Amino acid sequence: MKGYAFDDQDLRTSFSEVGQDHIFRFWKDLNQEEKKRFLKQLQQVDLKECTTAWHDIHKPQKKITNCEAPSAISSLSHHLEDLKLFREKGEEILKNNKVAAFTVAGGQGTRLGHDGPKGTLKCTPLRQISLFEQFAENLKFYEKRFGHSIWWFIMTSADNHLQTQSFFQENKFFGLDKNHIHFLQQGMMPVFDLEGKILLQEKNQILMSPNGHGGSFKALLDSGALQIMDNEGIDYLSYFQVDNPLVYCLDPMFIGSHIQGKSEMSSKAVDKVNSKEKVGTFVKLNNTLQVLEYSDIPDDLVEKTTSEGRLTYHLGNIAIHLLNRDFVKSVASASQEQANRLIYHGALKKVKCLDETGNTLLPDAPNGLKAETFVFDAIPLAQNASIFEIDRLEEFAPIKNATGTDSPESSRKIQLSRARRWLLSAGIKPLPKEAEISPSYAPTQQHFLEKTSKLSIDPAAMQDQKIMIDESGITAAQKYNEQLIND
């Protein structure tokens, strides 16, 4: 449908041919401006893609056979010499500016009681800086270390694109070069009813929903981000989602492991808390690595244990990946007929829409299907796809829920615990009650140990109950925040 002129008859014919002409049932109620806006939206709908999505969603699920537990490189138990080699190789790649950061940040903070994009949520325990600023400080460390700007791609959604851009502008891009920050919008798909009919949000507007994090591949291509990478000689993309303040935005060891394994896509994994944890599970099906979403994996597989009582399929997916630029391009460019395209999944939701009479429907039960692709569905398409297992308490403290597990409070506790652990491992005593370590001082534990060994520490400075550590050294948290206010 893209590229059509504003011709209502052409559009009506196209939608009618695929059984969607009902969306024009209020056409006579619209004025000329409303009709124009409606036609403009419809031009952006790829009806062939909609048909493909509906067929994907309703394909019978294949029975899972020949399933094995996959192997992983573990940062916890792997040979130390190998880990050192990975880290050195990764540092060299970063030094040569071959890696860009990529944050998937299309969500709003509604579920958390936050009015605005999730990336603007305050996330750290003492300074209370935003998720976006936390990631910016990660990148600033490497920019200072290697003396060059790092490209940062940020994928937003139609709901928060302008708000996100404004937030960066208001905060002066957190001291980063704004010319190396590229915002791109996630693609959208119509929402279907349970019979496959496209739903209306208004009489002149169909109901749209983001096309899933798998849409990031095409968004990177369509926005020109991949062209930027090509022009700048950037070969790798460090992918992470916006809700995890502990993420290593650029991890030398992970990068080195990816390159050493000649992988097109590598993924970080953690040991699952239990079989019911709501994360995808890494498995090997017919000798091919892939992720089964927690809602799709059969109970007999997810609950299977070894003779030692450990979960057989214990590696959980936490949405941290390293991707080769050319691999991203190949997936993004795949046609609907090609085997290397991402398939659509259906998410059954309660959605507000118009009923047949034009009144707003507030359903009591799920009434809509959102068509989404998943980024981890690209794993089986990649050459030498690999898993890098990490310590979840070191790199995983997501903020997804208002209370309980994966909430701001649970994340805060993990962040404070990690900071104390870093201080303890560096031999710093006495330990403060609470500490926050800026990623611009040290984004990883290894960097912290290296820098802190050269830092002259006054034990008296550690007597404060709450301290901040950044490039200027150790500061009482209260004094640090007062300085921020004065600045």
C-alpha positions in Angstrom: 0.0 0.0 0.0 2.9 2.3 0.5 3.2 4.9 -2.3 -0.5 5.1 -3.3 -1.9 8.5 -4.1 -4.8 9.8 -1.9 -7.4 7.9 -4.0 -10.1 6.5 -1.8 -11.4 4.1 -4.5 -7.9 2.5 -4.9 -7.7 2.1 -1.2 -11.2 0.7 -0.8 -10.5 -1.8 -3.6 -7.2 -2.9 -2.0 -8.7 -3.3 1.5 -11.9 -5.0 0.0 -9.8 -7.6 -1.8 -8.4 -8.8 1.5 -11.7 -8.6 3.3 -11.1 -5.4 5.2 -13.5 -3.0 3.5 -15.5 -2.7 6.8 -13.0 0.0 7.9 -14.8 2.4 5.6 -18.2 2.0 7.2 -18.1 5.5 8.7 -16.7 7.2 5.6 -19.9 9.3 5.0 -19.6 10.7 8.6 -16.2 12.2 7.9 -15.3 15.7 6.7 -12.7 16.3 4.1 -9.8 16.8 6.6 -10.7 13.6 8.5 -10.9 11.6 5.2 -7.5 12.9 4.2 -5.9 11.9 7.6 -7.5 8.5 7.3 -6.2 7.9 3.8 -2.7 9.0 4.8 -2.7 6.4 7.6 -4.0 3.7 5.3 -1.2 4.4 2.8 1.3 3.2 5.4 -0.4 -0.1 5.9 1.2 -3.0 4.1 -1.7 -5.3 3.4 0.5 -8.1 2.2 2.4 -8.0 5.5 -1.0 -8.0 7.4 -2.0 -11.2 5.6 1.4 -12.8 6.3 1.1 -11.9 10.0 -2.4 -13.4 10.3 -1.3 -16.6 8.6 1.8 -16.8 10.8 -0.3 -16.4 14.0 -2.7 -19.2 13.0 -0.2 -21.7 11.8 -0.4 -24.9 13.9 2.4 -25.1 16.4 5.0 -27.7 15.5 5.5 -30.4 18.1 8.7 -30.0 19.9 11.1 -32.9 19.2 14.8 -33.5 19.4 15.2 -30.9 22.2 18.5 -30.6 24.0 20.0 -28.2 26.6 22.4 -25.9 24.8 25.9 -25.2 25.9 27.1 -21.7 26.8 30.3 -19.8 27.5 30.2 -18.9 31.1 31.8 -15.8 32.5 31.4 -17.5 35.9 33.3 -20.7 35.3 35.0 -20.5 31.9 38.8 -20.8 31.6 40.3 -17.5 32.9 42.8 -17.3 30.1 40.0 -17.5 27.5 38.0 -14.8 29.4 41.1 -12.6 29.4 41.6 -13.1 25.7 37.9 -12.2 25.0 38.2 -9.0 27.1 41.4 -7.9 25.3 39.9 -8.6 21.9 36.7 -6.7 22.9 38.7 -3.7 24.2 40.6 -3.6 20.9 37.4 -3.6 18.9 36.0 -0.8 21.1 39.2 1.2 20.7 38.8 1.0 17.0 35.2 2.2 17.2 33.6 -0.9 15.7 30.6 -1.2 18.0 27.5 0.9 18.3 25.0 0.8 21.2 21.4 0.1 20.5 18.6 0.7 23.1 15.1 -0.6 22.5 13.0 2.1 24.3 9.5 2.1 22.8 7.7 1.6 26.1 5.8 4.0 28.3 6.1 4.0 32.1 2.4 3.6 32.6 2.5 0.3 34.5 5.0 1.8 36.9 2.9 4.9 37.6 5.3 7.0 35.6 4.0 9.6 33.1 6.4 9.4 30.2 8.8 7.2 28.2 10.2 4.4 30.4 13.7 5.6 29.7 13.0 8.8 31.6 12.2 6.8 34.7 14.5 7.5 37.7 16.3 4.3 38.4 19.3 4.6 40.6 19.2 4.2 44.4 21.0 7.4 45.5 21.3 9.9 42.7 17.9 9.0 41.2 19.1 9.5 37.6 17.1 8.3 34.6 17.6 5.0 32.8 18.7 7.1 29.7 21.3 9.0 31.8 22.6 5.7 33.3 23.2 4.3 29.8 24.8 7.6 28.7 27.3 7.4 31.6 28.2 3.9 30.4 29.1 5.3 27.0 30.9 8.3 28.4 33.3 6.0 30.1 34.4 4.4 26.8 34.5 7.7 25.0 36.9 9.0 27.6 38.9 5.8 27.6 39.3 5.7 23.8 39.1 9.3 22.8 36.2 9.1 20.4 32.4 9.4 20.3 30.3 6.3 20.2 27.2 5.9 18.1 24.1 5.3 20.1 20.9 4.2 18.3 17.6 4.5 20.3 14.4 2.9 19.0 11.3 4.7 20.2 7.6 4.2 19.4 4.9 6.4 17.9 3.7 7.0 21.5 7.0 8.3 22.9 9.2 9.4 20.0 8.8 13.2 20.4 8.9 12.9 24.2 12.1 11.0 24.1 13.8 13.4 21.8 12.7 16.3 24.0 14.0 14.6 27.1 17.5 14.3 25.5 17.4 17.9 24.3 16.3 19.2 27.8 19.2 17.3 29.4 21.7 18.5 26.7 22.2 14.9 25.6 23.8 14.1 28.9 27.1 15.5 27.7 27.3 13.2 24.7 27.7 14.4 21.1 24.2 14.8 19.8 25.4 14.1 16.3 26.2 10.6 17.3 22.8 9.8 18.8 20.3 8.6 16.2 16.6 8.1 17.1 14.5 5.7 15.1 10.8 4.7 15.3 9.6 1.2 15.7 7.2 0.0 13.0 3.5 -0.4 13.6 0.9 -3.1 12.7 -2.9 -3.0 12.7 -4.7 -4.8 15.5 -7.1 -7.5 14.5 -10.2 -8.8 16.1 -10.5 -12.5 16.7 -11.9 -13.1 13.2 -9.0 -11.2 11.5 -10.8 -7.9 10.9 -8.8 -4.8 11.5 -10.1 -2.8 14.4 -10.9 1.0 14.4 -9.7 3.3 17.0 -11.7 6.2 15.7 -14.0 6.5 12.7 -11.1 7.7 10.6 -8.3 5.8 12.3 -7.5 2.2 12.5 -6.1 0.8 15.7 -2.3 0.3 15.5 0.2 -1.4 17.8 4.1 -1.7 17.8 5.3 -4.6 15.7 7.4 -6.2 18.5 11.1 -5.9 19.2 11.8 -8.0 16.1 10.8 -4.9 14.2 14.1 -3.4 15.3 15.8 -5.0 12.3 13.7 -3.3 9.7 13.7 0.0 11.7 17.5 0.0 11.7 17.4 -0.4 7.9 14.6 2.0 7.1 15.9 4.8 9.4 19.4 4.8 7.9 21.1 3.5 11.0 22.7 0.6 9.1 23.9 3.0 6.5 25.5 5.1 9.2 27.2 2.0 10.5 28.5 1.2 7.1 29.7 4.7 6.5 31.5 4.8 9.9 33.0 1.3 9.6 30.9 0.0 12.5 30.6 -3.8 12.3 28.7 -4.7 15.5 25.6 -3.6 17.4 25.2 -4.0 21.1 21.5 -4.5 21.7 19.7 -4.0 25.0 16.3 -3.0 26.3 15.6 0.1 28.2 14.4 -1.3 31.5 17.7 -2.8 32.9 19.9 -0.2 34.7 22.6 -2.8 35.4 23.2 -3.6 31.8 26.8 -3.5 30.5 26.0 -1.3 27.5 29.3 -2.2 25.8 30.9 -5.3 27.3 34.4 -6.1 26.1 34.3 -9.7 27.2 31.0 -10.4 25.5 32.2 -8.6 22.3 35.4 -10.6 22.3 33.6 -13.9 22.8 31.3 -13.1 19.9 34.2 -12.3 17.6 36.2 -15.3 18.7 33.3 -17.6 18.0 32.7 -16.0 14.5 29.1 -15.6 15.5 26.5 -13.4 13.6 24.4 -13.1 16.8 25.3 -13.8 20.4 23.0 -13.6 23.4 23.6 -13.2 27.1 21.8 -15.6 29.5 21.2 -16.0 33.2 20.5 -19.0 35.4 16.7 -18.9 35.8 15.4 -18.4 39.3 12.8 -21.2 38.8 10.8 -22.9 36.0 8.0 -20.2 36.3 10.2 -17.2 35.7 8.8 -15.1 32.9 11.8 -15.1 30.6 12.4 -17.0 27.4 14.3 -20.2 27.7 17.3 -21.2 25.5 17.0 -24.6 23.9 18.5 -26.5 21.1 15.9 -28.0 18.7 17.1 -30.3 15.9 20.6 -29.0 16.7 19.6 -25.4 16.2 19.8 -22.8 19.0 16.7 -20.9 19.7 14.5 -19.3 22.4 11.1 -20.5 23.5 9.0 -17.8 25.1 7.8 -18.6 28.6 4.2 -18.7 27.4 5.0 -21.2 24.6 7.3 -23.7 26.3 5.6 -27.0 27.3 5.4 -27.7 31.1 7.3 -31.0 30.7 10.3 -29.2 29.2 10.4 -26.1 31.4 10.1 -28.2 34.6 12.5 -31.0 33.6 15.5 -31.4 35.9 18.8 -33.1 35.9 19.9 -35.9 38.3 21.3 -33.1 40.5 17.9 -31.4 40.7 18.9 -28.4 38.5 16.6 -27.3 35.7 17.7 -29.0 32.5 16.8 -25.9 30.5 18.1 -23.3 33.0 19.4 -20.6 30.7 17.0 -17.6 30.6 17.0 -15.0 27.8 17.4 -11.4 29.1 17.3 -9.5 25.8 21.0 -8.6 25.6 22.5 -9.4 22.2 25.4 -8.7 20.0 24.7 -8.5 16.3 26.7 -8.2 13.1 25.7 -5.3 10.9 25.5 -7.4 7.8 23.3 -10.0 9.6 20.9 -7.3 10.7 20.7 -6.1 7.1 20.0 -9.6 5.8 17.1 -10.2 8.2 15.7 -6.7 7.7 15.8 -7.1 3.9 14.2 -10.6 3.8 11.0 -10.8 1.8 7.9 -12.6 3.0 8.7 -15.6 0.9 12.3 -16.0 2.2 13.2 -18.5 4.9 15.3 -16.0 6.8 12.4 -13.7 7.8 11.0 -13.3 11.2 7.6 -14.9 11.8 4.7 -13.1 13.5 3.3 -14.1 16.9 -0.1 -13.1 18.2 -0.6 -11.3 21.5 -4.2 -11.6 22.8 -5.2 -8.4 24.5 -8.1 -6.4 25.8 -8.1 -3.3 23.5 -10.3 -0.2 23.4 -11.8 0.2 20.0 -15.0 1.2 18.1 -17.9 -1.2 17.9 -20.0 -1.6 14.7 -22.2 1.3 15.7 -19.2 3.7 16.2 -19.4 3.6 20.0 -16.3 3.1 22.1 -16.0 -0.5 23.3 -14.3 -1.2 26.7 -14.0 -5.0 26.7 -14.2 -7.3 29.7 -12.3 -10.1 27.9 -9.5 -10.1 25.3 -10.9 -9.0 22.0 -7.8 -8.1 19.9 -4.7 -9.7 18.4 -1.5 -7.7 18.2 0.9 -9.0 15.6 4.5 -9.0 16.8 7.9 -10.3 15.8 10.6 -11.2 18.4 14.3 -10.3 18.1 15.3 -13.7 19.5 13.6 -15.4 16.5 16.6 -14.3 14.5 18.9 -16.6 16.6 18.2 -19.7 14.5 19.0 -17.7 11.3 22.4 -16.7 12.5 25.7 -18.5 11.8 27.4 -19.8 14.9 24.8 -18.3 17.2 26.2 -18.4 20.8 25.2 -18.0 24.4 27.3 -16.1 27.0 26.2 -16.9 30.5 26.5 -14.1 33.1 25.8 -13.5 36.8 22.3 -12.2 37.0 23.1 -10.2 40.2 25.9 -8.5 38.3 24.0 -7.4 35.1 20.3 -7.9 35.5 18.0 -5.8 37.7 15.0 -5.0 35.3 12.2 -2.6 36.2 9.0 -3.9 34.7 6.5 -4.0 37.5 5.2 -1.4 40.0 5.8 -3.7 43.0 7.3 -7.0 43.9 9.6 -8.9 41.5 11.4 -6.7 38.8 10.1 -3.5 40.4 11.9 -0.2 41.2 12.4 -1.4 44.8 13.8 -4.9 43.8 16.1 -3.2 41.3 17.3 -0.7 43.9 18.3 -3.5 46.3 20.2 -5.4 43.6 22.1 -2.2 42.5 23.1 -1.4 46.1 24.2 -5.0 46.7 26.3 -4.9 43.5 28.0 -1.7 44.6 28.9 -3.2 48.0 30.2 -6.3 46.4 32.4 -4.3 44.1 33.8 -2.3 47.1 34.4 -5.5 49.0 36.2 -7.2 46.1 38.4 -4.2 45.8 39.3 -4.5 49.5 37.8 -1.2 50.5 37.0 -0.9 54.2 34.9 0.1 56.1 32.0 -0.5 53.8 29.3 2.2 53.7 25.7 1.3 54.4 24.8 2.3 50.8 26.9 3.1 47.8 26.3 4.0 44.1 29.0 3.7 41.5 28.6 5.8 38.4 29.1 3.9 35.1 31.2 6.8 33.9 33.7 5.8 36.7 33.5 2.1 35.9 30.8 0.4 33.8 31.9 -3.2 34.7 33.4 -4.8 37.8 36.7 -5.4 36.0 37.0 -1.8 35.2 36.2 -0.9 38.8 38.9 -3.1 40.2 41.5 -1.7 37.8 40.7 1.9 38.6 40.1 1.5 42.3 43.5 -0.1 42.7 45.0 3.3 41.7 42.6 5.4 43.7 43.8 6.9 46.9 41.0 6.3 49.4 40.7 8.1 52.7 39.0 5.7 55.1 37.3 8.7 56.7 35.4 9.3 53.5 33.9 5.8 53.8 32.4 6.6 57.2 29.4 8.3 55.5 26.3 6.1 55.5 25.7 6.8 51.8 28.4 7.5 49.3 28.8 8.2 45.6 31.8 7.2 43.5 32.4 8.9 40.2 35.3 10.4 38.2 36.0 12.9 41.0 36.4 10.2 43.6 34.3 9.4 46.7 31.6 11.8 47.8 28.9 11.7 50.4 25.7 11.1 48.6 24.0 14.1 50.2 26.9 16.4 49.3 26.9 15.0 45.8 23.2 15.8 45.3 23.7 19.2 46.7 26.4 19.9 44.2 24.1 18.7 41.4 21.4 21.2 42.6 23.9 24.0 42.8 25.2 23.3 39.3 
